[in-house]
């Protein structure tokens, strides 16, 4: 079995925490246009005012205590504050209110994975992807989870699918490069890291500079 270097393993595990943040904010933005409380909560989250965001959400929950959307946002606030137990509590409530809430399933998988419950994380991600097969963040998170459990082929397939459905998803390109490198495909890895670097990923830029200078970079990603 191919073995990843320790730094690359660490990247995959850290991605369990970091990869979904952009997706969460995008999701809140899409919904928030319909509700002034959510508009205020979104703005406060983006400004780093989590206390103010929590107040906005709590005010809205008094009127709609079973709103999956609001429960998800509250879970996300706790997630950003690194209070995983509280985040998990509210993601659970959001999913109980709406079992098809894919963002809550994907975020909950990150906490389960961080706690070492890889089987539980995979169940959440499999369900989210079954509901929305084009959900790039969930595909990437499933790739991270599979990579952390040693299923590198499955991880590569998920990362490739994530960037197919969202070509601007830098974490997907970065992790696809890690998988290609693990299989000895350094040219393919460099191609993926180049894409991630062009999207602003600094770590991919570093790997590209360290491992890819003087090597041909293909357009292999066009095959995805």
C-alpha positions, 0 to 999 in steps of 0.5 A: 500500500502506498504510504503518504509522507507525514506532512501530507498526512497532516494536510489531509487531517487538517483539511477535515477542519478547514476545507468546508469553511468557504462552502459554509459561508457561500451557503449562508449567503445564498439563504440570507437574502430572504431573512434580515436576521440571517443577513445580519448573522452572515455579515457578523460572521464574516467580520469575526463578530461571533458574539453578535452573530449568535445574538442575531441567530438566537433572536430568530430562533425564538420565532422559528425554534425548529428552523434547520437553517438557523440551527445550522448557522448556530452550529457553524458559529460554534464550529468557527469558535472551535467549540466542537461539542456545541457545534455538533449539538446544533448540527444534530438539531439541524439534521433532525429538523431536516434530514436532507440538509447536506451542508449540516451533514458535511459539517458534522462529518468534519467533527466526527472525523476530527474526533476519530469517528471515520465511519460516522464521518463517511456515513454523513458524507455518503448521505450528503452526496447521495442527496446532491451528487455535485456537492463539491465540498462534501466530495472533497471531505469524503476524499479527505476521510478516505485518505486518512483511512488509507483508501487512497484510490477512493480519495483520488476519485473524490478529489477529482469529482470535487474539482470537476463540479467546482473547478475553482475549489483550491482545496480539491486541487491541492489534495488531488495533487497529494494523491497523485504524488502518492501514486508516483505521478509527480507530473500530474501532482504538479499540474494539480498544485499549479491549478491550486496555486493559481487559485491562491493556495499558498501551500500548493505554491510552495510544493510546486516550487519545491518539487516541480521546477524543471518538470513538465506540467501537463493539462491532465486536469482537462481529463477530469 
